[in-house]
Amino acid sequence: MSALGAWFNDQILKMVWLNNLVQSFVENVLGLETADRIGGSVQFFLYDTIKIFILLSFLIFTISYIQSYFPPERTKRLLGGIKGIRGNILGALLGTLTPFCSCSSIPIFMGFTAARLPIGVTFSFLISSPLVDLASVLILVSFFGVKVAVAYVIVGLIIAIVGGTLIDKLGMEQYIEAYVRELPDVNSEEMEMTNSDRWRYAKQQVSEIIHRVWKYVLIGVGIGALIHNWIPVSVVEQVIGEKNPFAVILAAGIGIPMYADIFGTLPIAEALFLKGVGIGTVLAFMMAVTALSLPSMIMLSQVVQRKLLVVFVSIVTIGIIIMGYTFNAMDALFI
């Protein structure tokens, strides 16, 4: 059984066969040595790009097919009937079923607000939707292994649940822009989808999401290849290594102005991890990019007033930083 698990991890998730194929192509067809910087960069770029798009296409199709059983109206009813911490937990969990980036999650958040769902539930959804989704979990496994992927999911859900709960307890409803609260709640009639409809929907989602993220994946893989093969370990360690007590804060600060989803961030995180950067610092960078990107905060500022925006950013940032330092202290568990 353990041998089967190892085979699945190596050949299906990590795609060792693909790495060997790319290495052979780079060395025998392109005539480059993968042990050198240029050849190693080309191998890293080709391997990670192809692997991400293969996994992404398969996983988005599968998850979108499952998601077709949870249309927005059904989701509203599920969330609307539960309040308090249970509602926040359900909001965070449902967020994992939506493969959206932080900007794409905001219109859904507005729809939930118009449906008069509790503010804590809507913010738990808003945090978890870009931060944790099923596709990213499996891709995380392929890059970092099961332990890191599970840790990322648990922490992401905790931040979403705690963040939504605190915003609810602080009574921040009045700081949502009036036009959002006054939007009509359109309760469209649910249409039962046939199996063919679900297949078409899943294929459409694959096409739309790939179209939306492909450039960020290429940019992320390019940066990852640069870090992995051209930036010395000593430089990385000096900037965000264990010896820098502000490494987690710096990583989160670097991540916030960037705009990418988790699929474009993974290659950069992988390169940092391979350079010996602490797992907490790596996860802090990933979470800051996906949950607090500057473009999404600009969009959110049009939906909520400044006080609520500051509270939201502060809660998520503090949660990410605490997580980063905690996981760096437990780094040995993930090696």
C-alpha positions in Angstrom: 0.0 0.0 0.0 2.8 2.4 0.9 4.5 1.6 -2.4 1.3 2.5 -4.3 1.0 5.7 -2.4 4.6 6.6 -3.2 4.0 5.8 -6.9 0.9 8.0 -7.0 2.7 10.9 -5.3 5.8 10.7 -7.6 4.2 9.8 -10.9 0.7 11.5 -10.7 1.1 14.5 -8.4 4.8 15.4 -8.7 5.0 14.0 -12.3 8.5 12.7 -12.1 8.0 11.2 -15.5 7.4 14.6 -16.9 10.5 16.0 -15.2 12.6 13.2 -16.8 11.0 13.9 -20.2 11.7 17.6 -20.0 15.2 17.0 -18.8 15.8 14.7 -21.8 14.4 17.3 -24.2 16.5 20.1 -22.8 19.7 18.1 -22.9 19.2 16.1 -26.1 17.2 18.4 -28.3 18.1 21.8 -27.1 21.7 20.8 -26.3 21.7 22.5 -22.8 23.1 21.1 -19.6 20.4 21.1 -16.9 23.2 21.3 -14.3 24.0 24.8 -15.7 22.1 28.0 -14.9 20.6 28.4 -18.4 19.7 24.8 -18.9 18.4 24.5 -15.3 16.2 27.6 -15.8 14.8 26.2 -19.1 14.0 22.8 -17.4 12.4 24.5 -14.4 10.3 26.7 -16.6 9.1 24.0 -19.0 8.5 21.4 -16.3 6.6 23.6 -13.9 4.5 25.3 -16.6 3.4 22.0 -18.2 2.8 20.4 -14.8 0.6 23.3 -13.6 -1.5 23.4 -16.7 -2.1 19.6 -16.7 -3.1 19.5 -13.1 -5.1 22.8 -13.3 -7.1 21.6 -16.3 -8.0 18.2 -14.7 -8.7 19.6 -11.3 -10.8 22.6 -12.4 -12.9 20.3 -14.6 -13.5 17.9 -11.8 -14.2 20.5 -9.2 -16.4 22.6 -11.5 -18.5 19.4 -12.2 -18.9 19.0 -8.5 -19.6 22.7 -8.1 -22.5 22.5 -10.6 -24.5 20.8 -7.9 -24.2 24.0 -5.8 -25.6 27.0 -7.8 -25.6 30.4 -6.1 -29.2 30.2 -5.1 -28.7 26.9 -3.3 -25.5 28.3 -1.7 -27.5 31.3 -0.4 -30.1 29.1 1.1 -27.4 26.9 2.8 -25.6 30.0 4.3 -28.8 31.9 5.1 -30.2 29.2 7.4 -27.1 29.1 9.7 -25.8 31.9 11.9 -22.9 32.3 14.3 -19.7 30.3 14.3 -21.4 27.4 12.4 -22.3 29.9 9.6 -18.8 31.2 9.5 -17.4 27.6 9.3 -19.9 26.8 6.5 -19.1 30.0 4.6 -15.3 29.2 4.8 -15.9 25.6 3.6 -18.1 26.7 0.7 -15.4 29.2 -0.2 -13.1 26.2 -0.9 -15.5 25.0 -3.6 -15.2 28.3 -5.7 -12.1 28.5 -7.8 -12.0 32.3 -7.8 -9.2 34.8 -7.3 -9.7 37.6 -4.7 -11.1 40.0 -7.3 -13.6 37.4 -8.7 -14.8 36.7 -5.2 -16.0 40.3 -4.6 -19.1 40.1 -6.8 -20.1 36.9 -5.1 -19.6 38.7 -1.8 -21.9 41.5 -3.0 -24.6 39.0 -4.0 -24.4 37.4 -0.5 -24.7 40.8 1.1 -27.7 41.7 -1.0 -29.3 38.4 0.1 -29.0 39.7 3.7 -26.6 36.9 4.8 -24.8 37.7 8.1 -21.7 39.8 7.6 -19.4 37.3 9.4 -20.5 34.5 7.0 -19.9 36.6 3.9 -16.4 37.7 5.1 -15.5 34.1 6.0 -16.4 33.2 2.4 -14.5 36.2 1.0 -11.3 35.2 2.8 -11.4 31.5 2.1 -12.5 31.7 -1.6 -9.2 33.0 -3.0 -7.1 31.5 -0.2 -8.1 27.9 -0.2 -9.8 25.8 -3.0 -9.7 22.1 -3.8 -7.6 22.5 -6.9 -4.9 24.5 -5.1 -4.8 21.9 -2.4 -3.9 19.1 -4.7 -1.4 21.2 -6.6 0.1 22.2 -3.2 0.6 18.4 -2.6 2.4 18.0 -5.8 4.8 20.9 -5.0 5.3 20.6 -1.2 3.8 17.3 -0.1 0.8 16.3 2.0 1.9 17.9 5.3 2.4 21.4 3.9 -0.8 21.2 1.9 -2.9 20.1 4.9 -1.3 22.8 7.0 -2.0 25.5 4.4 -5.7 24.4 4.2 -6.2 24.3 8.0 -4.6 27.7 8.6 -6.5 29.3 5.6 -9.8 28.0 7.0 -8.9 29.2 10.6 -8.0 32.7 9.3 -11.3 32.8 7.3 -13.4 31.6 10.3 -11.7 33.8 12.9 -11.7 36.8 10.5 -15.5 36.4 9.8 -16.3 35.9 13.5 -14.4 39.0 14.6 -15.9 41.2 12.0 -19.4 39.9 13.0 -18.7 40.5 16.7 -17.5 44.0 16.0 -20.8 44.8 14.3 -19.4 46.2 11.1 -22.5 45.9 8.9 -23.0 49.7 8.9 -19.6 50.0 7.1 -20.7 48.2 4.0 -21.6 50.8 1.3 -25.3 51.6 1.3 -25.7 50.7 -2.4 -24.5 47.2 -1.8 -26.9 46.6 1.1 -29.7 48.0 -1.0 -29.1 45.9 -4.1 -32.2 43.8 -5.0 -31.9 40.2 -4.0 -32.7 38.5 -7.3 -33.9 35.0 -6.5 -33.8 33.3 -9.9 -35.3 30.0 -10.3 -32.8 27.1 -10.2 -32.6 25.1 -13.3 -31.8 21.4 -12.9 -28.7 20.6 -15.0 -28.4 17.4 -17.0 -25.2 15.4 -17.1 -24.4 17.0 -20.5 -25.0 20.4 -19.0 -22.5 19.7 -16.2 -19.9 18.5 -18.7 -20.3 21.6 -20.7 -20.2 23.8 -17.6 -17.0 22.1 -16.4 -15.3 22.5 -19.8 -16.3 26.1 -19.9 -14.9 26.7 -16.5 -11.6 25.2 -17.5 -11.4 27.4 -20.5 -12.3 30.6 -18.6 -10.0 30.0 -15.7 -7.0 29.0 -17.9 -7.6 32.1 -20.0 -7.6 34.2 -16.8 -4.6 32.8 -15.1 -2.2 31.6 -17.8 -0.1 34.8 -17.9 0.3 34.8 -14.1 1.4 31.2 -14.2 4.0 32.0 -16.8 5.2 35.1 -14.9 5.3 33.1 -11.6 7.2 30.2 -13.2 9.6 32.7 -14.8 10.3 34.4 -11.4 10.6 30.9 -9.8 13.2 29.9 -12.4 15.1 33.1 -11.8 15.2 32.6 -8.0 16.0 28.9 -8.3 18.9 29.1 -10.7 20.3 32.7 -10.6 19.9 34.1 -7.1 22.5 32.7 -4.7 21.2 31.0 -1.6 23.1 33.5 0.6 21.1 36.4 -0.8 17.8 34.7 -0.2 18.8 33.7 3.3 19.9 37.2 4.1 16.6 38.7 2.9 14.0 36.3 4.0 16.0 33.5 5.6 15.8 32.2 9.2 18.4 34.7 10.4 16.2 37.6 9.5 13.7 38.0 12.4 11.4 40.1 10.1 11.4 37.5 7.3 7.7 36.6 7.6 6.6 40.3 7.8 8.8 41.1 4.8 7.4 38.2 2.8 3.8 39.2 3.6 4.6 42.8 2.7 6.2 41.8 -0.7 3.1 39.6 -1.5 0.4 42.2 -0.9 1.2 44.5 -3.8 1.4 41.6 -6.3 -1.6 40.4 -8.2 -1.8 36.6 -8.9 -3.8 33.7 -7.7 -2.3 30.7 -6.0 -1.5 29.0 -9.3 0.9 31.8 -10.3 2.3 32.1 -6.8 3.2 28.4 -6.4 6.3 28.3 -8.6 7.8 31.3 -6.8 7.0 29.7 -3.4 8.6 26.4 -4.7 11.8 28.2 -5.6 12.0 29.9 -2.3 11.3 26.6 -0.5 14.1 24.9 -2.4 16.4 27.7 -1.4 15.9 26.9 2.2 13.3 29.6 3.1 11.2 28.6 6.1 7.9 27.0 5.3 6.1 29.7 7.4 7.7 32.5 5.4 6.8 30.8 2.1 3.1 30.3 3.2 2.9 33.9 4.4 4.0 35.1 1.0 1.5 32.9 -0.8 -1.4 33.9 1.5 -0.6 37.6 1.2 -0.6 37.4 -2.6 -3.9 35.4 -2.8 -5.9 37.1 0.0 -4.7 40.7 0.0 -3.5 41.6 -3.4 -3.6 45.4 -4.1 -6.1 45.2 -7.0 -8.6 43.3 -5.0 -8.3 45.7 -2.1 -8.9 48.6 -4.5 -12.1 46.8 -5.7 -13.2 46.0 -2.1 -12.7 49.7 -1.2 -15.6 50.4 -3.5 -17.8 48.0 -1.7 -17.0 48.6 2.0 -16.0 51.8 3.9 -12.4 52.5 5.0 -12.9 51.4 8.6 -14.2 48.0 7.6 -11.5 47.6 4.9 -8.7 48.4 7.5 -10.2 45.9 10.0 -10.4 43.3 7.3 -6.8 43.8 6.1 -5.5 44.0 9.7 -7.2 40.8 10.8 -6.0 38.8 7.8 -2.5 40.3 7.9 -2.0 39.5 11.6 -3.4 36.0 11.1 -0.9 35.4 8.3 2.0 36.7 10.3 1.2 34.7 13.4 0.8 31.6 11.2 4.2 32.3 9.5 6.2 32.5 12.7 4.4 29.6 14.2 5.1 27.4 11.2 8.7 28.5 11.0 9.1 27.4 14.7 7.7 24.0 13.7 9.7 23.8 10.4 11.1 20.4 11.3 7.7 18.8 11.1 7.4 19.6 7.4 10.8 18.3 6.2 
